[in-house]
């Protein structure tokens, strides 16, 4: 092959010869040249050689190198195909892109046109000018010289000059073309000239046929000249700007028209404002200030021909002049100003100085009188706030009712927030300044009343600080500064709130909850662990929240006032616990879900859209960078934002939910809440531990069965399912890969595998899922022919474009995409039958996808999808010995499937998405489970600063906190509303560029490590291999892992049919464990007998110390002892069982490099 320095077939460091090497594609796959790709190269080589560009040069060099001759119309020559001749895939896409060819053709035409324009003047003397378009002025009606006398000159009627601009492609400066007027009378041009009183222009165009006389102008000149007409002010002049109309007319005649327009003077805006203030006093007899900003707006409205120039120095006033002031006159004025002494003051300046000169004695007297008048108004003001004030008594509106308007207006004038006199109401200021001024005014009132009558700010700020930080010292500091009540007063206030809550009763509805709307109640346990001397007597309580999506604004409720006392302590009242009287044999559900076919998934069709979107996400993310993770991807595409849910705290039940009496009390209270809300059916949500007790009580009582629907919390259910995934795959190499890739630290791997570290576990499984899906896709792409790859690439390109345009749904539903997905699924099914390792890790991808679909069901409020995924995860609960969830999740599934028959009202609400909680309004795809909502609200408030952790050992103080927690939260929100800070809605962290790059890096790291270990999708044979060590699983382990889902399905269907849909077998009969073997069974265990008991020897941190101690007693050389390994092979490159650890080869090099840098 011939070499070419311009980028032909020789590629320096590449062994292959790329015919179309238009970009650096060292990482792109090299494809051998075929007859079809050669024909395509010939076709586009002919197209590129028509232009002067990089691709044309590459086409000529490559054609010459392989023996082809390019002419204007064809490519001549024969080429013998050779394995060394080919192309990079990315180069092929760019070289054979017809859109780039068309773009190059347009650019060539544009450059040619610009070249002709530039050469026109140079060739005018040598060549005949091109024939121009025939105009009426060129007709045969008379000589051209005679006609030109009646036409406007061939120049801009506005600027009378030639304008040029630089071409951004060629860098050449071109003459700006003139535009002909297309309106006979000039339209906006005539209107602007009349409003600006442009005499010269009016004399030329007024009453003329401007189209016939061929009037011309630059578009930019026309736009600037008529801008004030085209862009009408959206907001007219304010009341303050419309004041003093007689004075403004006098000011306009004497100053603006005579001095600026006719006299062509140049004045500053500050000077004009002083003249206007003096005019107001002379004409209307009012000595009032006036803002320069208002004057500027009035002048811009009345005199569009004025120009306002802002100097470069911020301390200098705006310069005002006429736009018709020519350069010579402007230079003359500047020269006059330079030679004129600046020390002398003008007449009006001297007059203003004389007016504003006060004696010190008179100035103090004015201030003293103003202060006395304001004090008199404050003394008359009555501050009536009910005791104890509730959240609705501490709003901005209530504050404005208490602050005298004279005090507020005085502060506004004093600070410059307003400069308009106002006597009967609050002066108009910005919302930000209003809140700050109200805060200062409340502090002044608080001081004026001797600190004995606090205002809303002082109650709210002290409560918020105590609620958020729990710091009594900080409250004391704020009180010393006059910003809040004292800490002792705060204790009195909280005690009064708690006593009023006790007086209202246990079942009073929170003020934000509206009757006759569907409501969900969530109950959960909360353990505080106060600092007691013995460790006994710690608080174990039951929290509750109400969740509602009202269709109208919140109801206005009035809280009863109480007589103020100085009580700071609260005696705990007796807790009324409803006893559970159902002692004896447990009663389970009888014949529930008789019509439900547990052998099949009746809601499978609801998964189609979600699975298609997940497949689109996997494919586009495997091909392109910059795509956010699963959560960010779906959040970006989400356009529907549900109505925000109202979350109200319920009074805390000071009893442990592990007791049946406590659970009975929560159910009884829930019925009373249902009566207060006017609901026939109430939906309750519990975690699994409380759900089991609640259902046991409900199944015994017909009233509870008819009026209560109890749901199982999906947050805790997902944690249990994540534990199933961890048990199945932890010892198969999953934990090794996550640790080796740096996704999970060694100390956190157990929490990730058992699902306790929920967020970390979800992220780890998402990244592993993406990495394995990428490897699956690579295996599939290698199995399809080249032409099909090009088609798939086009679809992926459309998907990426559709993602940024939020149009993925239409592409996903297309036949082309569905064909690709169907082909991919067929490939997976085929490979699952051929390779156990392939099938085993494909099962992992499917299990994680179930978690994602269950999350999608909650985020989108899809009830049918929710039930479908519950059906899919139930067999895994049975297979991997989760007996509690196996038992109660099965009952939950059948009850929810039968809900349309038993509780149609609840079914309608849940089907509309009321089973999830929307906590914000910033973006969609954000609904959460009810049980995680209570963890993020009341439980988090109690466990963070300002909560009960390390709070006190006094049960009265604990009870006071419990009773006032929901009220303090509402008061804190009102305090936040009093501030001038605006809550900025943050985008989801998954859409942050740094998070996207971090996730991509982690996925690449996992893929790299899996390739260096054992790629499960590139393994042939009947053996099931360990992913990190390559150990072959035994027949027992292989059978249990491959048949786990079928075993789970069998046990699930048998349990439902025998224990739930029939009366013959008890619901509480023991569920036999499966004890399925995993790769953990391959680990060697050493058994020994100690004191007659068989124990398993395990390596622990004390083993080495014991060995050293024994060696010392037996006089063994310690140095010699430490030379032996603690395992079959050295632990740095092998496991405890002797299996070699496979890792990335570059890891050692990274360690060496980091060590060198430290040195």
Secondary structure, DSSP 8 states (H G I E B T S, - for coil): ----TTSSS--TT-SSEETT--S--TTS-EEE--HHHHHHHHHHHHHHTTSSSHHHHHHHHHHHHTT-EE-SS-EE------TTEEEEHHHHHHHT-HHHHHHHHHHHHHHHHHHHHHHHTTTTTTS--------GGGSTTS-HHHHHTTS--SS-TTT-S--EEE-TTT--EEE---EE--STT-THHHHHHHHHT-HHHHHHHTTS-TTTTT-EE-HHHHHHHTHHHHS--SS---HHHH--HHHHHHHIIIIIIIIIIIS---EEHHHHHHHHHHHHHHHH-------HHHHHHHHHHH-TTEEEE--SSTTS--EEEETT--HHHHHHHHHHHHHS-SSS--HHHHHHHHHT---HHHHHHHHHHHHHHHHHHHHH------SS--GGGSSHHHHHHHS-HHHHHHHHHHHTS--S--SSS-----HHHHHHHHHHHHHHHHHHTTTSS--HHHHHHHHHHHHHH--HHHHHHHHHTTSS--HHHHHHHHHHHHHHHHHH-TT---TT--TTS-EEEEEEEEE-----SSS-S--EEEEEEEEE--SS-------------------------------SS-----S-STT--TTS-TTGGGGHHHHHHHHHHHHHHHH-SS---HHHHHHHH--------EEEE---B-S-TTSHHHHHHHHHHHHHHHHHHT-S-EEEEE-HHHHHHHHHHHTT-HHHHHHEEEEE-HHHHHHHHHHHHHHHHGGGTHHHHHHHTTSS-GGGHHHHHTTSSHHHHHHHHHHHHHHHHHHHHHHHHHHS-HHHHHHHHHHHHHHHHHHHTT-HHHHHTSHHHHHHHHHHHHHHHHHHHH-HHHHHHHHHHHHHHHHHHHHHHHHHT-HHHHHHHHHHHHHHHHHTT-HHHHHHHHHHHHHHHTHHHH-HHHHHHIIIIITSB---SS-SS--B-HHHHHIIIIIHHHHSTTSSTT--S-HHHHHHHHHHHHHHHHHHHHHHHHSS--------GGGSHHHHHHHHHHHHHHHHHHHHS--GGG--SS--B-TTT--B--HHHHHHHHTHHHHHHHHHHHHIIIIIS-SSS-TTS---------GGGGS--EEEEETTEEEEE---TTHHHHHHHHHHHTT--HHHHTTS-SSSS-GGGB-TTS-B----THHHHHHHHHHHHH-
